[in-house]
């Protein structure tokens, strides 16, 4: 039985992940100063962050159902009978609701997972499900494994401002931070409900890095094998990402069995702002 995978452009797979399964990526729409682009189709990550730097006019929308349906139909034409779909959280976007219109017109068997994470976090969830799917796991077996996979994931990210999350309606459970951020830097995550949520709030950049490293050390305590991805948005955010990497490597380099670096997807960059940086890690 021929199998394939569909993800969306908010899922940043680990650079070290490989699969032989056919894969399609649903490109979300990103808007810069009112001009529409399709993430990963007619704008690259580098082009997006170059244009996004210096503007507040960033927003996103999910693609119309007919565009998503086209990807599924292409897989069916290739003889695919079973499709694993891993997407962004329903709490972040209405995309998963729109999928019902798509799946009604798809003959192949499709199992859709809400990753309950974003960017590198969603990438780890997708990668682990794909690995099992490629080895022959049934949809039911994937369902049984999902929460174990999700609980092994740690995601945290820093943003210089909450205004993009607020403006784009993605503030989630971090809304309690609004109005308290004079000289305060938030550390955010996507929780198991699939909502943006605060991990910590600290005063000053030095404490930001120290706290992010402590969050990692607390999560991996007692674990010996870790996979990690560091990510950033615009060029100036890379310096923060690399400093965070160096500090973490200084503590647990011997535990990291796979490591990669990513430019965070433009769709996530619109949500969180182009200055976003952070990490996702998975304990084996």
N, C-alpha and C positions, 0 to 999 in steps of 0.2 A: 504494500500500500504506500503510495507516494505521499509524503508529508511536506509541509512548508510552514513558514512563520511570517506573521505580520506584526510590526511594531509601529510606533509613531515617532515623530521627530523630537519628542520630549524624553525619549529613552536613549541615553548615551551608553552604549555597550562598552565594556572594558576593552582597551586596545589589545590586550593579550588574548581575548576570547576569539575562538574560531569555530565555525560550523560549516558543514557541507550542505545543510538544508537550504533550499531556495528561500529567499527572504525579500519582503517588500516593506518599504517605509512610507507611512502616511505622513505627508508633509503638511504641517499646520501653516496657516497664513500669518505672516508677521507684517506689521505696518510701521514704517519709519516716516515720520512727518507726512502721514496720510497716504504714502505710496505702498501698494501691496506687493509682497513677495511670497513665494512658497518656499518654506524652510527646506534647504537641501536640494532644491530643484533649480531655482533661478537666482539664488543667493547663497554664497558660501559662508561659513562661520567667520572667516577673516573679513570678508566684505561687510557682513552685518555689523560686527563690532566697530569697524572703522567708521561706518555711517552712524552708528548709534551713539558713539561718544560725543557728548556735548549737546544732546537733545533729550527732552523729557517726553516727546511725542512718540511713544512706543506702545503698541498694543498687539494683541493676537486674536485670532478666531480659528475655530476648527474648520476643516474643509467641508464643502457640501457633500452630502451622502453619495452623490453620483461619482465623485472623484475617488472616494474610498471603495465604492463598489467596483470601479474599474480595475483596481489592483487585485481584488478577489477574483474577478472574472478572468484576469490574465493568468492567475494561478490555476484556475479550473481548466483553462484552455491548454495548460501544460500538463494536464492529467493529475493534478493534485486532488486527493480525496479527503485529507484531514489537515486542518490549519490550526495552529496555535497562535493566538493573538494576545499580545501583552501591551497594555496601554496605560496612559496617565490616569491618576485617580479621578473618580467621579466627583469627588468633593472640590476638585480644581477646575473642572470643565464639564460642559454638557455633552462632550463628544461621545461618551459611552452610551448615553441615552439615544443619540442619533444612530448608533450602531444597529439598533433594532430594525430600522428601515433597510439597512444594508443586508443584514443576515436573512431577512425574509426572502431575498432574491438570490441567495447563494445556495447552490446545491451541495457543495462540499460540507463535511462536518466541521464545525468551527467551535473552539472553546476559547472564550474571551476571559482574560484575567485583568482585574484592576490591580496594577502593580503596588498601589498604596505607597508610592515613592516617586521621585523625579530624578532626571538627569542620571548621574552615575549610580544612584540608589536604584532607580528603575532598571538601569542597565544590568546591575547584578541580579536582580530578581528575574529579569528576562533571560540572562545567560544561564542561570541555574535551571530554569524550567526548560529551556531549549536543549541543554545537555541531556536531561532526562528524556525529553521527547525524541531526540535523535537516537537514543539508545532503545527506543521502543515503548516507553511508558505510555499507558493509556491516559485519557483525559481524567478518569477517576483517580488514577494514581498521582497525577499532577495536582489535583485538588487536595489530596491527602498530604502532599509534601509542601504545599504552598506556605502554610503558616510557619513551618520549621525554617524554610528559606527566609521568610520575611523577618523572623526573630533573630536571625544571624547577621542582619544588616544594620549598619550604623551610618547615618548620613547627617552631616552638619555643614552649615554654610554661613558665611558672614556677608553682610551688605552694608555699604556706607550710608544708606538711607532706606527707609521703609516706604518712600513715596510711590515707588513703582508697584509694590505689592498692594498698597492701598488703592492707588488709581485703577489698577487692573482687577480689583476685587479678589485678590488671592491672599489677603492677609490672614484668613483663617483664624486659628486660635491665638495668633500673635497680636490680635487687635488690642489686647490689654496693654501692650507696650506703647501705643499711640499716646503722645502727650507726656511721656516720661523720658524722652530720649535726648534731653539736653546733655551733651558730652557722654552719652551712654551708647555703647555699641552692642547690638543684639547678636546672639548666636542662635540660629534657627535650624529646624529640622522639618521633615514631613513625618508625622506620627503614623501609627498603625491604622488610624481611621482614614489616612490619606489627606490630612489637612496640614497646612503650614502651621507650625507650633513653635513656641520659644523653648530653647534649652537653657539659656542663660542671658543675663545682661550684665555687661562689665563696663568699667570706666577706663578708657584709654586703650590704645592699640597693644601695648605690651601685655596687659592682662587678657586681652582678647586671645592672643596666641597661646598664652599660658593655659587659659581655660579650655581652649579647643584641644590642646594636647592632653590635658587632664581628662577630658571627656573620652578621648580615645583610650587612654590607659585604663580608665575605669571599665570601659566596655570590653576590652580584650583581656582583662585580668583572668588568669587561669587558662588562657588559650595559647597554643604554641604555633599555630599556622594561620596566617592572615593574608588576604588579598586586599589591595588598596589602590584606589584611583584618586588622584588629585586633579581638580578642575578649576578653571578660571574663565572669566568673560573677556573684557577688553584688555588690551596689552598691559595697561598699568596695574591691573589686578593680578597679573602673573607673578609679580614680585612678592605679593602677599602669599600666593599659593606656594611658591618655592620656599619661602621662609617657614611656612607651616610644615612642608615636607621635611625640611632639614631638621626641624625640632623633633618631629615624630621619629625620623630615622635615628636620631641621636638616642632615642629611648628604646625602640623596639625593632631596629633594623633586622636583627637575627630572626624575628618571627614572620617577616614579610616574605612570602614565597612567590607572590606575583605582584608587580607594581606597574601602573601605567599613568599617563597624563592625558587629559582631554581638554579641549576647548568646549565649554558648556554650550549646549544647543541654543541657537538664537531664540527659539520659542521660550525657553526657560530664562534667557537673558532679558527678554521683554517683561516677563512676569516679575523677576527679582531685581532687575536693573543691570546694566552692563558692567557694573563694578563688582558683581558677585564673584566669590571664590569659595572653595570648600573641598570636602573630601567625602568619599564613600568607602566603607570597608566592609569586608565579609569575613566572618570567622569560620574556618573549616572544621 
